[in-house]
Amino acid sequence: MSKQVAVIGAGSWGTALASVLAANHHQVTIWVRDPKLAHEINTTHTNHKYLPDVTLSPLIRAETDMQQVVTGKKIVLIVVPSQAMRDVTRMLAPYVEPDVILIHATKGFEIESLKRMSEVISEEVTPEMAERLVVLTGPSHAEEVVRKSPTTIVVSSASEESMMQAQDVLMNPYFRVYTNPDTVGAEIAGALKNIIALGAGMSDGLGFGDNAKAALITRGLAEIGRLGVKLGANPLTFAGLAGVGDLIVTCTSKHSRNWRTGYMLGQGKKLDEVLQQMGMVVEGVRTTQAAYALSTREDVELPITKMLYQVLFEGKDPRQGVEELMGRGRTFEMEDIVRAQNNFYTF
């Protein structure tokens, strides 16, 4: 059954998800800040800045008026940078229907509060809307989704009904949607994998090869699980699409902004230079800052995150950072797994 859906944000991921919805025969209205981009989407059905060489469905329209975009929609999908989430949610909150299903697809933390995106959104909408809030995450590059490459993702919510509605509106033959009620784990995994992707790219930029990258990804997953479990996540989430699945795709693909950013850092470029060259938000940079603060607050050891924080914000040489990681004291590999199992069995 065709629905009218609002997508808030016309970056690469927002545009790709709008394309999925249009492929499912839904009428999609995208909210954009830039009138020029709205005109481009509506007249040429393109979004060259974020998804070059892609033709968008005529079922997708763009508007700059938030009230016009949101009013009357039963499903609203928010896809904006993490540091803009609170302001954008405040903008849309007065216009959403009382029974709306809010879905967000942003991976990161609010840097000032260290809160997950669902926590930020929940503070700006009614308690009833917050209870139905859905998180969308998992291994997915916009560049592949918009070309209808087979993709699997996860939706997570405390509301089983909301998860099923999100699943129904999004799923199609090339875009498979699973459900998982562990929103904490889904959001922690989706945010922290960007940190590990920075590290994987940096390792590649330094020319360290596949052995080093495999070790970094594997130990990175241990870090993600360690912090996630401390914050209340189900450890099994990190073995699924939201965890190891998203980690693999982000750490191994040149589509990944975070991998590309790390790669250029490994080649000796400075962070400001890299971000200017990227021209788009690189969530892993701010997430590294937030996760480092969370590790201090929660007394959780995150050595890869700490090293990347020092490289990004304290001027540490990337090669020195990796060498210090390799030179750390002896430890037992299964320690994190045993701890996670023990935590799981006490749920």
Stockholm file with secondary structure:
# STOCKHOLM 1.0

chainA/1-347         MSKQVAVIGAGSWGTALASVLAANHHQVTIWVRDPKLAHEINTTHTNHKYLPDVTLSPLIRAETDMQQVVTGKKIVLIVVPSQAMRDVTRMLAPYVEPDVILIHATKGFEIESLKRMSEVISEEVTPEMAERLVVLTGPSHAEEVVRKSPTTIVVSSASEESMMQAQDVLMNPYFRVYTNPDTVGAEIAGALKNIIALGAGMSDGLGFGDNAKAALITRGLAEIGRLGVKLGANPLTFAGLAGVGDLIVTCTSKHSRNWRTGYMLGQGKKLDEVLQQMGMVVEGVRTTQAAYALSTREDVELPITKMLYQVLFEGKDPRQGVEELMGRGRTFEMEDIVRAQNNFYTF
#=GR chainA/1-347 SS CCCEEEEECCSHHHHHHHHHHHHTTCEEEEECSCHHHHHHHHHTCCBTTTBTTCCCCTTEEEESCHHHHHTTCSEEEECCCGGGHHHHHHHHGGGSCTTCEEEECCCSEETTTTEEHHHHHHTTSCHHHHHHCEEEESSCCHHHHTTTCCEEEEEECSCHHHHHHHHHHHCBTTEEEEECSCHHHHHHHHHHHHHHHHHHHHHHHTTCHHHHHHHHHHHHHHHHHHHHHHTTCCGGGGGSIIIIIHHHHHHHCTTCHHHHHHHHHHTTCCHHHHHHHHCSCCHHHHHHHHHHHHHHHHTCCCHHHHHHHHHHHSCCCHHHHHHHHHTSCCCCTTHHHHHHHHHHHTC
#=GC SS_cons         CCCEEEEECCSHHHHHHHHHHHHTTCEEEEECSCHHHHHHHHHTCCBTTTBTTCCCCTTEEEESCHHHHHTTCSEEEECCCGGGHHHHHHHHGGGSCTTCEEEECCCSEETTTTEEHHHHHHTTSCHHHHHHCEEEESSCCHHHHTTTCCEEEEEECSCHHHHHHHHHHHCBTTEEEEECSCHHHHHHHHHHHHHHHHHHHHHHHTTCHHHHHHHHHHHHHHHHHHHHHHTTCCGGGGGSIIIIIHHHHHHHCTTCHHHHHHHHHHTTCCHHHHHHHHCSCCHHHHHHHHHHHHHHHHTCCCHHHHHHHHHHHSCCCHHHHHHHHHTSCCCCTTHHHHHHHHHHHTC
//
